[in-house]
Amino acid sequence: MFLKKHIVRVENMKVMQALNSAHIDHKVIAMFMSCEGIPMQARDVSVLLNHYDALGNTKLPAKKMQSLIAAKYFDHEDETLPCPAAY
């Protein structure tokens, strides 16, 4: 299984990638994400954009992947988490 297929709120990554491909500065992207309820710094945006594609390069053992997926669902009922940016 590939971890990239199971990331929660992948819409946020797609928004950041779209803004980055439009050559918008990472400080501006960080400010946008912060306004959406996801506090970020420019370096956080850079790290996420640089490492997101690397998530699809390594295949994880099924047992480890099942544990990660189970952990992912613990936050589904948590209303304190920010909603993904949707446009």
C-alpha positions in Angstrom: 0.0 0.0 0.0 1.1 3.5 -0.7 0.8 6.1 2.1 0.1 8.9 -0.4 -3.3 7.4 -1.2 -4.5 7.6 2.4 -3.6 11.1 3.5 -6.4 12.9 5.2 -7.4 16.3 3.8 -5.4 15.9 0.6 -7.4 18.8 -0.8 -5.2 21.1 1.2 -2.1 19.7 -0.6 -3.8 20.2 -3.9 -4.6 23.8 -3.1 -0.9 24.4 -2.1 0.3 22.7 -5.2 -2.0 24.8 -7.4 -0.8 28.0 -5.8 2.8 26.9 -6.0 2.4 26.1 -9.7 1.1 29.6 -10.2 4.4 30.8 -8.8 2.9 32.3 -5.7 5.4 32.9 -2.9 5.4 30.4 -0.1 4.9 33.2 2.4 1.6 34.1 0.7 0.6 30.4 0.5 1.3 30.1 4.3 -0.8 33.2 5.0 -3.7 31.8 2.9 -3.6 28.4 4.7 -3.4 30.3 8.1 -6.5 32.2 7.1 -8.2 28.9 6.3 -7.5 27.7 9.9 -4.3 25.8 9.3 -1.5 27.8 10.9 1.7 27.5 8.7 5.0 29.2 8.1 6.6 29.5 4.7 9.1 26.8 5.5 6.2 24.4 6.3 4.8 25.0 2.9 8.2 24.4 1.3 8.7 21.2 3.2 5.3 19.8 2.4 5.5 20.6 -1.3 9.0 19.2 -1.6 8.2 15.9 0.3 4.7 15.2 -0.8 5.7 13.6 -4.1 8.3 11.4 -2.3 5.4 9.7 -0.4 4.5 7.6 -3.4 8.0 6.2 -3.9 8.1 3.7 -1.1 5.7 0.9 -0.6 4.8 0.2 3.0 4.1 -3.3 4.5 0.3 -3.9 4.7 0.4 -4.4 8.5 2.1 -1.0 9.0 -0.3 0.6 6.6 -3.4 -0.8 8.4 -2.1 0.7 11.7 -1.6 4.1 10.0 -5.1 4.0 8.5 -6.6 3.0 11.9 -4.8 5.9 13.5 -6.1 8.3 10.8 -9.7 7.6 11.7 -9.3 8.6 15.4 -9.6 12.3 14.4 -12.7 12.0 12.2 -15.1 13.0 15.0 -12.8 15.8 16.2 -14.5 19.2 15.5 -11.4 21.1 16.6 -9.6 20.2 13.4 -9.7 22.7 10.6 -11.8 22.0 7.5 -9.9 21.5 4.2 -9.8 24.5 1.8 -12.4 23.7 -0.9 -12.7 25.8 -4.0 
